[in-house]
């Protein structure tokens, strides 16, 4: 099959089909679950629900459109928003969640690795918080099963916020505003569990619907340029879709980085962060295996890869072609693929006008 760059990939296509088959029913189940609403809240009363869309109005494609809105507990969301922006959650009151997950920068920070407390550098690229509710696990190595569990990582990491839960609880309990807000929402007031619940609820509200590609999936034939459509066709033909599919265009499986070439040997200077899932399981088969990242809003979150080594989308596309597909992509193919990736940039979903205005932090 000719893919427009002078290469014939029958053998590689057979390998890709084998990869797709190997995902079997577990992958199909994950896609189905995420398409129906993503993460499950610890409190079923407040489980976020996606607004239903008639299936007949959506193209039959491996990627599903984001819902136009989600239902959340707005009181929890408002409180979680305050905490997400509150630097007092860090040990030196200098770093907040938003410091690394800037919503104006695609929910990340446009750095190879983030700087945390006392300007210490982390060891891995910060993933976006946008649409994180649709990830089947959190962090590159998938060590957190939920957004609630994920909060422990940056909160207590000495390279990020450097805090401790006893210290955070002491600060918030001493704040009359927080005490009142928590008591209005929870019988037991300010607790570690409740803090995590409300921050996670806010994060679940951060979806980005109505991207050009979502509109295309909803049968808007004018939503995409011919080049973006050509890019999507290449995306499928090359096999990128075997890992980047579902409602989040990724985020629902683990995959080795370097299937068709040794990226780490070529790059050199291997660090512990490069081991990926191996750091969690200790299994040799998981070395250099990572959660496949979502490609939604990817045009906003440079630099790319877990190590932040790809400075542009063009760089990232060429690297993935070489090391995941074993293909040297030509300029036309790269340009088409980038046009498709840009079409995945969506809009921020505001749950209500009231919650959109509640940005002030009580000092």
C-alpha positions as semicolon CSV with decimal commas, in nm:
position;residue;x (nm);y (nm);z (nm)
1;X;0,000;0,000;0,000
2;X;0,145;0,334;-0,103
3;X;0,126;0,597;0,171
4;X;0,248;0,893;-0,032
5;X;0,609;0,898;0,085
6;X;0,766;0,641;-0,146
7;X;0,748;0,346;0,096
8;X;0,546;0,027;0,081
9;X;0,453;-0,108;0,420
10;X;0,269;-0,437;0,374
11;X;0,487;-0,607;0,636
12;X;0,465;-0,316;0,875
13;X;0,089;-0,303;0,823
14;X;0,070;-0,670;0,922
15;X;0,258;-0,589;1,239
16;X;0,025;-0,300;1,312
17;X;-0,278;-0,524;1,268
18;X;-0,123;-0,769;1,512
19;X;-0,076;-0,485;1,759
20;X;-0,441;-0,389;1,724
21;X;-0,555;-0,747;1,779
22;X;-0,332;-0,776;2,088
23;X;-0,529;-0,497;2,255
24;X;-0,839;-0,730;2,230
25;X;-1,147;-0,688;2,444
26;X;-0,982;-0,492;2,727
27;X;-0,906;-0,199;2,496
28;X;-1,255;-0,209;2,348
29;X;-1,402;-0,205;2,698
30;X;-1,187;0,092;2,799
31;X;-1,293;0,289;2,492
32;X;-1,657;0,213;2,565
33;X;-1,626;0,319;2,927
34;X;-1,446;0,644;2,851
35;X;-1,694;0,730;2,580
36;X;-1,968;0,696;2,842
37;X;-1,817;0,939;3,086
38;X;-1,462;0,856;3,191
39;X;-1,349;0,838;3,552
40;X;-1,585;0,716;3,819
41;X;-1,611;0,941;4,122
42;X;-1,570;0,794;4,469
43;X;-1,912;0,932;4,552
44;X;-2,171;0,793;4,311
45;X;-2,408;1,077;4,389
46;X;-2,173;1,314;4,209
47;X;-2,050;1,093;3,927
48;X;-1,998;1,320;3,622
49;X;-2,225;1,230;3,334
50;X;-2,169;1,313;2,968
51;X;-2,458;1,468;2,778
52;X;-2,592;1,204;2,545
53;X;-2,553;1,244;2,168
54;X;-2,748;1,044;1,913
55;X;-2,514;0,786;1,764
56;X;-2,661;0,842;1,418
57;X;-2,525;1,198;1,420
58;X;-2,165;1,083;1,469
59;X;-1,935;0,940;1,202
60;X;-1,829;0,579;1,249
61;X;-1,463;0,639;1,333
62;X;-1,212;0,502;1,590
63;X;-1,213;0,844;1,761
64;X;-1,517;0,968;1,953
65;X;-1,609;1,336;1,996
66;X;-1,601;1,494;2,339
67;X;-1,939;1,581;2,491
68;X;-2,031;1,946;2,474
69;X;-2,069;1,960;2,852
70;X;-2,041;1,742;3,160
71;X;-2,242;1,735;3,480
72;X;-2,049;1,797;3,800
73;X;-2,119;1,910;4,154
74;X;-2,072;2,284;4,110
75;X;-2,010;2,345;4,480
76;X;-1,728;2,094;4,476
77;X;-1,600;2,239;4,149
78;X;-1,589;2,592;4,295
79;X;-1,400;2,477;4,602
80;X;-1,167;2,262;4,393
81;X;-1,094;2,558;4,166
82;X;-0,984;2,767;4,464
83;X;-0,753;2,494;4,586
84;X;-0,613;2,432;4,235
85;X;-0,497;2,796;4,229
86;X;-0,389;2,819;4,596
87;X;-0,012;2,828;4,651
88;X;-0,055;2,750;5,019
89;X;-0,082;2,384;4,926
90;X;0,296;2,390;4,869
91;X;0,547;2,390;5,152
92;X;0,680;2,739;5,079
93;X;0,349;2,883;4,953
94;X;0,510;2,948;4,613
95;X;0,367;2,674;4,390
96;X;0,007;2,582;4,305
97;X;-0,138;2,310;4,084
98;X;-0,191;2,575;3,817
99;X;0,181;2,658;3,820
100;X;0,250;2,346;3,611
101;X;-0,100;2,302;3,466
102;X;-0,165;2,642;3,314
103;X;-0,499;2,638;3,135
104;X;-0,382;2,914;2,899
105;X;-0,101;2,680;2,785
106;X;-0,306;2,376;2,710
107;X;-0,314;2,258;3,071
108;X;0,065;2,216;3,084
109;X;0,355;2,465;3,108
110;X;0,549;2,451;2,777
111;X;0,867;2,336;2,952
112;X;1,066;2,019;2,895
113;X;1,034;1,953;3,269
114;X;0,854;2,167;3,523
115;X;1,010;2,375;3,798
116;X;0,861;2,319;4,138
117;X;0,938;2,442;4,488
118;X;1,257;2,649;4,516
119;X;1,287;2,628;4,134
120;X;1,381;2,262;4,149
121;X;1,347;2,082;3,817
122;X;1,139;1,770;3,778
123;X;1,247;1,465;3,581
124;X;0,963;1,423;3,332
125;X;0,745;1,635;3,106
126;X;0,422;1,760;3,263
127;X;0,114;1,606;3,097
128;X;-0,190;1,821;3,036
129;X;-0,470;1,829;3,292
130;X;-0,726;1,899;3,018
131;X;-0,955;1,603;2,949
132;X;-0,765;1,405;3,213
133;X;-1,095;1,258;3,331
134;X;-1,085;1,038;3,021
135;X;-0,743;0,883;3,093
136;X;-0,761;0,525;3,212
137;X;-0,475;0,598;3,452
138;X;-0,277;0,908;3,552
139;X;0,097;0,993;3,516
140;X;0,320;0,872;3,234
141;X;0,387;0,549;3,424
142;X;0,021;0,502;3,518
143;X;0,088;0,472;3,889
144;X;-0,236;0,649;3,988
145;X;-0,569;0,483;3,911
146;X;-0,774;0,801;3,954
147;X;-0,748;1,178;3,966
148;X;-0,794;1,160;4,342
149;X;-0,492;0,930;4,374
150;X;-0,289;1,147;4,139
151;X;-0,307;1,445;4,375
152;X;-0,075;1,279;4,628
153;X;0,212;1,280;4,378
154;X;0,273;1,650;4,316
155;X;0,148;1,750;4,661
156;X;0,417;1,557;4,847
157;X;0,698;1,546;4,589
158;X;1,006;1,739;4,709
159;X;1,064;1,848;4,348
160;X;0,712;1,985;4,302
161;X;0,502;2,122;4,588
162;X;0,704;1,968;4,872
163;X;0,411;1,963;5,111
164;X;0,278;1,723;5,369
165;X;-0,084;1,648;5,434
166;X;-0,068;1,744;5,804
167;X;0,073;2,085;5,707
168;X;-0,187;2,138;5,431
169;X;-0,469;2,043;5,667
170;X;-0,336;2,280;5,933
171;X;-0,328;2,572;5,687
172;X;-0,676;2,513;5,550
173;X;-0,836;2,454;5,889
174;X;-0,692;2,787;6,005
175;X;-0,866;2,962;5,714
176;X;-1,222;3,063;5,808
177;X;-1,336;3,072;5,447
178;X;-1,216;2,721;5,373
179;X;-1,359;2,590;5,701
180;X;-1,699;2,729;5,611
181;X;-1,692;2,603;5,252
182;X;-1,588;2,253;5,352
183;X;-1,843;2,235;5,633
184;X;-2,114;2,331;5,383
185;X;-2,015;2,043;5,157
186;X;-1,897;1,770;5,393
187;X;-2,013;1,667;5,743
188;X;-1,650;1,606;5,846
189;X;-1,521;1,937;5,704
190;X;-1,159;1,978;5,597
191;X;-1,002;1,635;5,546
192;X;-0,744;1,487;5,310
193;X;-1,014;1,282;5,137
194;X;-1,242;1,583;5,086
195;X;-0,961;1,802;4,953
196;X;-0,879;1,538;4,694
197;X;-1,245;1,495;4,600
198;X;-1,303;1,862;4,522
199;X;-0,977;1,915;4,333
200;X;-1,051;1,606;4,123
201;X;-1,405;1,735;4,058
202;X;-1,263;2,061;3,924
203;X;-1,016;1,872;3,706
204;X;-1,299;1,658;3,567
205;X;-1,472;1,974;3,451
206;X;-1,176;2,070;3,230
207;X;-1,292;1,928;2,901
208;X;-1,228;2,091;2,564
209;X;-1,519;2,014;2,330
210;X;-1,600;2,143;1,982
211;X;-1,259;2,106;1,825
212;X;-1,270;2,119;1,445
213;X;-1,219;1,743;1,443
214;X;-1,506;1,689;1,690
215;X;-1,729;1,895;1,463
216;X;-1,614;1,681;1,170
217;X;-1,704;1,368;1,367
218;X;-2,049;1,519;1,416
219;X;-2,082;1,536;1,038
220;X;-1,987;1,898;0,982
221;X;-1,827;1,865;0,640
222;X;-1,688;2,219;0,656
223;X;-1,504;2,174;0,987
224;X;-1,174;2,043;0,847
225;X;-0,944;2,160;0,571
226;X;-0,861;1,913;0,292
227;X;-0,510;1,888;0,436
228;X;-0,640;1,799;0,785
229;X;-0,864;1,531;0,633
230;X;-0,568;1,395;0,438
231;X;-0,369;1,398;0,762
232;X;-0,637;1,197;0,940
233;X;-0,640;0,941;0,660
234;X;-0,261;0,910;0,688
235;X;-0,296;0,885;1,067
236;X;-0,515;0,579;1,020
237;X;-0,323;0,425;0,729
238;X;0,011;0,450;0,906
239;X;-0,126;0,278;1,216
240;X;-0,106;0,573;1,458
241;X;-0,471;0,501;1,533
242;X;-0,378;0,167;1,693
243;X;-0,260;0,357;2,002
244;X;-0,425;0,699;1,968
245;X;-0,798;0,637;1,952
246;X;-1,112;0,661;2,165
247;X;-1,259;0,973;2,315
248;X;-0,922;1,111;2,427
249;X;-0,723;1,015;2,115
250;X;-0,502;0,817;2,351
251;X;-0,482;0,786;2,727
252;X;-0,636;0,438;2,737
253;X;-0,344;0,195;2,711
254;X;0,029;0,143;2,775
255;X;0,281;0,108;2,493
256;X;0,656;0,065;2,458
257;X;0,839;0,370;2,331
258;X;1,074;0,238;2,067
259;X;0,881;-0,046;1,904
260;X;1,072;-0,016;1,575
261;X;1,396;0,139;1,698
262;X;1,591;0,204;2,017
263;X;1,511;0,567;2,096
264;X;1,695;0,560;2,427
265;X;2,018;0,416;2,288
266;X;2,014;0,680;2,013
267;X;1,938;0,964;2,257
268;X;2,171;0,847;2,535
269;X;2,187;0,962;2,898
270;X;1,915;0,724;3,016
271;X;1,750;0,827;3,343
272;X;1,513;0,654;3,583
273;X;1,222;0,844;3,431
274;X;1,295;0,671;3,099
275;X;1,205;0,333;3,250
276;X;0,837;0,429;3,260
277;X;0,599;0,161;3,381
278;X;0,894;-0,052;3,497
279;X;0,935;0,184;3,793
280;X;0,587;0,081;3,910
281;X;0,578;-0,293;3,838
282;X;0,945;-0,395;3,840
283;X;0,871;-0,615;3,539
284;X;1,132;-0,616;3,264
285;X;0,856;-0,628;3,004
286;X;0,744;-0,285;3,127
287;X;1,079;-0,111;3,080
288;X;1,037;0,195;2,855
289;X;0,660;0,143;2,853
290;X;0,441;0,451;2,906
291;X;0,077;0,548;2,910
292;X;-0,005;0,659;2,558
293;X;-0,069;1,034;2,589
294;X;-0,384;1,203;2,468
295;X;-0,334;1,403;2,150
296;X;-0,616;1,646;2,223
297;X;-0,488;2,006;2,226
298;X;-0,141;1,873;2,146
299;X;-0,068;2,182;1,936
300;X;-0,068;2,385;2,260
301;X;0,160;2,168;2,476
302;X;0,508;2,174;2,322
303;X;0,768;2,044;2,391
304;X;0,671;1,680;2,345
305;X;0,746;1,325;2,460
306;X;0,800;1,221;2,821
307;X;1,145;1,381;2,813
308;X;1,042;1,701;2,637
309;X;1,300;1,645;2,363
310;X;1,071;1,713;2,064
311;X;1,046;2,089;2,033
312;X;0,776;2,104;1,764
313;X;0,488;1,893;1,639
314;X;0,690;1,825;1,325
315;X;0,975;1,689;1,539
316;X;0,738;1,471;1,739
317;X;0,571;1,330;1,427
318;X;0,905;1,238;1,270
319;X;1,027;1,074;1,593
320;X;0,710;0,870;1,629
321;X;0,726;0,766;1,265
322;X;1,083;0,647;1,305
323;X;1,068;0,474;1,642
324;X;0,709;0,351;1,658
325;X;0,638;0,274;1,291
326;X;0,984;0,230;1,141
327;X;0,914;0,489;0,871
328;X;1,103;0,799;0,761
329;X;0,816;1,036;0,686
330;X;0,854;1,288;0,406
331;X;0,765;1,656;0,436
332;X;0,421;1,618;0,278
333;X;0,321;1,341;0,516
334;X;0,445;1,537;0,816
335;X;0,258;1,852;0,711
336;X;-0,066;1,657;0,662
337;X;-0,034;1,485;1,000
338;X;0,038;1,813;1,177
339;X;-0,268;1,971;1,016
340;X;-0,480;1,689;1,159
341;X;-0,322;1,723;1,504
342;X;-0,392;2,097;1,507
343;X;-0,759;2,018;1,438
344;X;-0,775;1,844;1,777
345;X;-0,755;2,180;1,959
346;X;-1,084;2,231;2,142
347;X;-1,262;2,489;2,353
348;X;-1,271;2,515;2,731
349;X;-1,603;2,406;2,877
350;X;-1,739;2,649;3,134
351;X;-1,979;2,469;3,365
352;X;-2,160;2,790;3,460
353;X;-2,109;3,165;3,460
354;X;-2,085;3,158;3,837
355;X;-1,807;2,902;3,846
356;X;-1,625;3,081;3,563
357;X;-1,601;3,395;3,775
358;X;-1,484;3,231;4,096
359;X;-1,110;3,276;4,045
360;X;-1,017;3,489;4,349
361;X;-0,818;3,316;4,620
362;X;-0,859;3,411;4,982
363;X;-0,519;3,506;5,115
